Amino acid sequence: MQKNVSKLIQQIRKHLLSEKEIFLPKNLNIPYNKSISIIYITLFQEGNKPIRWGSKRENLPQTIERIIYKLKTNPYFKTFNVEDINKCQILFEIVIKEYPCNIKNLTTMKMNSSNRF
């Protein structure tokens, strides 16, 4: 799946730089379940505050299209050097499973815990 995500991130970067519709790589094996999957894309660049957007739509392409639109309309987007992979990093996050948990057990301190948040 990591190779597929790398291809997807390349496509996301291209789409951030153009007005063209995104074309997802064929045989993209990224699980997407419209009832639970939420996708977040974050742009990082030294000297800039990261910009991030998340969305949940009918399918993977529609979700990514929405996020890209929102990132591109962010007033700080123009300060990112998206074409330079050495300067602007892209983080792709997706929720693929949900697990029941007791909110009282959630922790941020314990690293090796099933309740780590």
N, C-alpha and C positions, 0 to 999 in steps of 0.2 A: 504494500500500500504506500510505502514511503516514496517509491519511484513515481507512482501516480500523483501523489501530492506535489512532488517537485515539478512535474509537468503542469499541474494545475496552477501552481504559483507563477510559473513562467507565463501562462496565459493571462492570469490576473494582472501581472505587471504590464503585459502588452496592452491589455484593455484599459488599464489606468492611464496609459499614454496616448490612447487614441479614442476616437468617437465610434469606432466600429463595434459591432455586436461580438460578444465573446463566443468562441468556439471551443468547447471543452474537448480535451483529447479523447479519442475513441477508446473504448474498453476501460474507461476510468472506473476503477473498482473502489469507490469511496462510498461507504454505507450512508444512506440518507433516508430517514424515516420522517415524513412530514408531521407526524404527531409528536415526536420528541426532539428531533434534530434542530439545533440552533447553531448557526455559524457566525463566528466573529473573525474579522480581518483587522489587523493592527499594522500600521506603518510606523517604523522606528527610524530615526536618524539622529546622529549626534548633533547636539545643539538645538534640537526641536523637541517639543513636547509630543509624545506619541498621539496619533489620531486612530480611533478605533470605532468600528460600527458592527453591530450584530443584527441578524435578521433570521426570520423563519418564514419561508414561503412554500408554495405547492411542491416545488422540486428544487434540485441542486442548482441548475442554471438560473432560475428565477431568483433564488436566494442570493446567489453571487452577484447577479446583475443589480439587485437592489443595494447591496452593500457597496459595490463599486460606485454607483450613482451617489450615494450618501458621502462616501469618502471624497469624491471629486468635487462635491459642492461644499465641502468644509472650507471655510475661509483660509485655513492654514495649509491646505493641500498644496498650493503653489510654492510653498517654501521647501517642499520635499523634492529631492533629486531622484525621482522614481526610476529613471532609466539606468542609474548607476547602482548595480547590485552590491558594490562595496560600500556605498554610503547609505542607501535606503534598504532596510530589511523589512520583509513582510512575514508576519506571523499569521498562520491559518489555524483556527481552532474549530472543532466540531463536537457537539454532543451526540454520541451514538448509543449510549445506554443510560438508563436511570436505575438507581439503586435506592431502596428504602433506607432511611436513616433516621435516627432520633436526633433532633436538632441539639439536644442537651449534650450529646456525645461528640459533636463536631469540635475539631481542634485545629489550630494553626501552628502549634508548637511541636507536637510529636510528629516526626518525619515518617516513621514506619508504622503508620496507623491506617486502618481501613476507614477511619472517620476523618482523615486529613482533608481539609478544605483549602 
